[in-house]
Amino acid sequence: MSTELSTSGWIDHLGRFFANHRRLMVSLGDLETRFLSDTLEDISIRSPIYVAGVARSGSTLLLEILNRVPQVATHQYQDYPFIYTPFWWHSYLRMVPGKADETPQERAHKDRIFITPQSPEAMEEILWMSFFAHIHDDRSDQVLDGSTRCPAFEDFYRAHIKKLLAVRHGRRYASKGNYNLTRLAYLRRTFPDARFVVPIREPRAHVASLVKQHRLFVKGERDNPKALAHMQRLGHYEFGLDRRVINVGDPELARWIRSAWDEGRDVEGYARLWSSVYGFVHRQLAEDPALREQTLILRYEDLCQDPARALTALMGHTGLREAAPEIVAYYRDKISPPTYYDPGFGPRELETLDTITRETATLFGYGADPQAAVSGATEGEA
């Protein structure tokens, strides 16, 4: 198994080859689809679930919760680098003994989340990058809306989800993808019955966690030159040496955030990013009642302070209500408010952060006078 900052040799070599030959890999995926045509014909995609939030908002924990429901299928760490042909790769893995016995390892984020090859993970960004070449170019508008059309991707993506459902023996697909925040309308057009979960976090705590992770990944990528390339292949640009802005249709603001980061003003840049992305989400939901009906905004603080209530709402919104009692019982004592630490923000940085985020934060129920509650790493933070 590989974590983000610890990449084994064979994974690095294959990952590089696949990333450099995406058209070939898509063709292999299409070949697998044709080979499985009879099997896939009997599989339907029903109400796929998309967890999409700015990194460090609680999306990993939410994906783990959803993955605990037997009928839910997600991507797993062991799917990489053979993302394009999940059925054939899984057929090979079934012949390899001992995989289920691997000792859990703390992931590269150092946030007390321990993973195995079977742990759920965000992997589908690789597919998006294979069809939308400039999707992470922060000089361009990265929003894919209801008018977006890409039949080749949509056909490949539907077949891919069906193959994953077949591999996992699941009936519902669940995905975690930070960048899907800019694609909610497009995903709803592709899957009209999709359910969306958008985690959000109090801006002081959220920005503090982003800054902490950025510093951690910068150091890790400098110490391990292969790590940066691995992150790029996975489509993780939230922090690290190749950090990129999420451009929601405001190129001037994207350039401003880029400049702030380049000048070492990480707090200010992340605060603008937080306000920009969540402000975009709020506007989109306000303008699209149908999309709003299909979207649950889940505040990280509410999940920590009242897990039973938040998890019941999550299960109800995603159509997994029958699993709620078991999920609540399992996680009730495992989720709690995070511990606190001093992120090293000075008074001026905190004032700037509050000023930048206040208007958007208020839209999501956060007070105009935020508490100085900057959280440390806790289970399921990312």
Buried (B, 14 or more C-beta within 10 A) or exposed (E): BBBBBBBEEEBBEBBBEBBEEBEEBBEBBBEBBEEBEEEBEEBEBBBBBBBBBBBBBBBBBBBBBBBBBEBBBBBBBBBBBBBBBBBBBBEEBEEEEEEEEEEEBEBBBEBEBEBBBBBBBBBBBBBBBBBBEEBBBBEEBBBBBBEBEBEEBBEBBBBBBBBBBBBBEBBBBBBBBBBBBBBBBBBBBBBEEBBBBBBBBBBBBBBBBBBBBBEBBBEBBEEBEBBBBBBBBBBBBBBBBBBBBBBBBBEEBBBBBBEBBEEEBBBBBBBBBBBBBBBBBBEBBEEBEEBBEBBBBBBBBBBBEBBBEBBBBBBEBBBBEEBBEEBBEEBEEEBEEBEEEEBEBEEEBBEBBBEBBBEBBEBBEBEEEBEEEBBBBBBBBB
